[in-house]
Amino acid sequence: MVPVTLVLLPPVGLDERCWDWLDLPAPAIRHVYPGFGHRPRDDRPADLDTWADEVAELGDGEPLDLVGISMGSMVAQHLAVRHPGRVNSLLLACTGGSADPAVALGRAAAAGGMTGTLDSTLQRWFTAAALAARPEHPGVGYARATLLALDPASWAAGWRAIARHDVLAALGAVTAPTTCIAGRSDQSAPPERVRRLAAAIPGARLEMLDGPHMIHLENPVAFSAALATHWSQHGLRR
């Protein structure tokens, strides 16, 4: 039996359905963090190290091929630093090697619950064209419904975890083959931020795609093609 090693790590606020628009190159584990989707919160600290340690236990014992978007890419970085033997490859999209704590904590403390933060979040995540589409763009519709259904406490916990993200100085020790993807229209992780991430990881390849922060939702065709290229070069085979 071919082991399942492809692990998909979603952004803050989203769940396992955020990959539904992709053409995946192999069977995958769609991981969800505690407090997101249908998974209840637990008593462990809501931080990237804890979530990375949990992901490191997934799979069939083989090193993992990690694909992350935004916060999911941060979790993948922490895993690669903390558990290098568990990583076969990394695809890191729409993020950097560190976060701005003040910005992240401000989003954690945003008033008005999920309704109050919805519009500003969607504006950061998608292009104006996608937000204006009628009928509603399916990726925007999914993100809107998922965020509105989310417990605001889980959203805040995710942003507090992001506020502590800083592994930039440790990424020079990462040896797993890495692809970093930047969206040309990304407001939250502009291309230069992703470029710095790629420069910090030895041998990492930077790929620029047309799209915003939630590039896998707005431009799933381009993201699927980039994932297929990465998988053909680095995905685990038996």
N, C-alpha and C positions, 0 to 999 in steps of 0.2 A: 504494500500500500504506500502511495506517495504521501509523505507527511504534510500537514497543513502548516505552513510557516508564515504566510502572508497575514499580517495583523494591521488592521485599519484603526487609526486613533483619531477621533473626531475633535472638532473645535469646542470651545466652551459653549454650553447651552444646547448643543445638538446631540443626536443619538445615532443608533445604528442605521436608521433610514437615510442618513445624509449621503450614503454611498449608492443609493438605488439608481441613480442616473448614469453611473459609470459602467463601462465595459471592462470588467475585471479580468486580468490575465490568468487567474488561478482561484481555487476556493480560498476563502479568507475568513479569519476570525474578526468579527465586527465588535470591537471592545467598546464598552460603555462605562463611564466612571460612576462611582457611587453618587446618588442624588440626581442623576440625569436619566432621561428616558423613563423606562418603567423600573429602573433599579433604585431601591431606597437608599437613603444616606445611612452611613454606619458610624461607629464610634471612633474610627481611625482619623488621624489628622488629614484634612483635605489639602494635600500639598503634592507637588509634582514628583518628589522623591518617593512618597508612599505609592502613588499611582504607577510610577515606573517600576517599583519593586513588584507590584501586583502583575503588571504586564510581563515581567521577566519570567513569571511562573507559567505563562500560557504555552500552548503548543504541545507537541509530542516529544519534547526533549531536544529537538533540533534547534540550531540558531534561527532567529526570527528575522523576517524581512519586514521592516517597520515602515508604514506609510502614515504620515501625520499631516494634518492641516492646522495651522495656527497653534492653539494650545496643544493639540495632538502632537505637533512637531516638537514642542517643548518637552513633552513627556518622553518622546523618543530620544531626544538629546540626553536627558537625565539618565535614561536607561543605558544608553551607549557609554556614558561616563561611569556609571555605577556597576554595570554588568556587561563589560565588553565581550565576554565570551558567549553571551546570549544573542548577539547581533550578527546576522549575516550581511544585511544591507540596510541602508536608510534612504528614504525619500522624504525630504523635509520641505514642506510647502508653506509659503506665506508667513514667515516668522523670522526671528533673529535669535542670537545666542544669549540675549539678555532682554529684560523688559524695563520700562520706565515705571518705577514703583508708584509715583504720584498719580500717573494716569490710571494705572490699574486699580489703585485703591479708590480713586474718584469714581470709577465705574462700579466698584463693589458697593459704594455708599449711595449710589444714585437713588433719589426719592421717586416714589410713585409706582414701585413694584415693576413687574414686567411690562405693564401697559405704559408706564412712564419712560422706560428706556427703549421701547420697541423702535420708534421712528429713527432715533439717532443711531441705533445699532444697525438697522437695515441700510441706512445711508452710508455707513462705514463699510458694510459688507458687500454691497452690490453697486453696479453702475446706475446712473440716473435713467438710462434707457431701459434697463431691466425693471426698475421700480415703476416706470411709467407704462409698461407693457399692458395691453388689454386684449384678450383675457390675461389674467395675472400670470407672470412667469412662474413655471412650476417650482423652481428652486426658491424663489421669493415666497411663494405660497406655503411651501413646506417650512421654511425658516420662521415665517410669521406665526404659523399655528404652533410650532414646537416651542418657540420662545414664550408665547402667551400661556401655554400649558405648564411651563416650568415653575417650580417653587423658587421664589426670589431668593430664599436663603441659599439654595444650591448655586444660583447665579453669582451671588456675592462671594461664596466660598471659592468658586472657580477663579474669580478675579483676584481674590487675596492670594491664591496659589500662584497665579501669574505674576503678581507683584514681587514675588521672591525668586523669580527665574533669572539666574545669571550663572551660566556655565561656560561663558566665552573663553575664559583662561584655560579651561580644562579640555577644550575640544581638539587641541593639538595632539592629544593622545589617542583620538579615535582612529581606528584602522579600518573600519568597515567601509566598503564602497558606498559613496554617498552622492545622491543627486539633490540639489537644492532648486526649487521652483519658485519663481517670482512672477506675480501678475503685474502687467504693465500699468494697470489702473488701480492697483492696491493702495488704499489710503492708510491702512493700519500697519502694513509691513511693506513700505515702498521698496522698489527694486534695489536701492543702495543698501538697505538694511539686510536684505537677503544676500546681496553680494558680499557683505562683511562676514556673514555666517559661512558662506562657501569658502571664503579665504581662510577662515580659522580652522577648517577641517582638511587635513592633508589629502590631496588628490580629488577633492569634491568637484563635481561638475555643476555649473550653473546653467539653468534653462529658463528662458524668458517666454511667457505665454501671454496671449491677449486675455485679459480678464481682471476681476477685482479680487478682494480678499477671499470671498467664498468662491474661488475659481472653479472648484469641482462642481458647484451647483449652477453657476451661470454659464460656464463653458466646459461641460463634461466631456465633449468630444476631444478637445485639445488635451485636457487632463488625462483622459484615458489613453491617448496616444503616448503621452510622456511616461505614464506608468508602464505601458507595454514595452517601451524602449528600455526603461530602467530594468524591468523584469527580465527581458531577453539577455541583458548583459550581466545581471547580478543575482537574479532570483535563484533560490536553492533548487537543485534538481537531484532526483534519485532515479 
